[in-house]
Amino acid sequence: MKALYFAWVRERVGRAEEELDPPSTVATVGDLVAWLSQRGEDYARAFEKPAAVRVALDRVHARSDARIAGVKEVAFFPPMTGG
């Protein structure tokens, strides 16, 4: 699946996008965030507060318990505020 990173998530991870191939034990958004946070110091910093990162699966907002099977694109971004 393709991963997209936006705003401070992108800055902490150090890239705007990448292809991911998580192990079969990674079944939900929460599992994916936990797996990513173990990929190195930059990822650990980006996902140190999972509640502060929003996720979209194939351009639809998703909660941490959402299943990722068959997803082509996952996007990570901070909460947005109006102004």
Order of alpha helices (4+ residues) and beta strands (2+ residues): beta-alpha-beta-alpha-alpha-beta-beta-beta
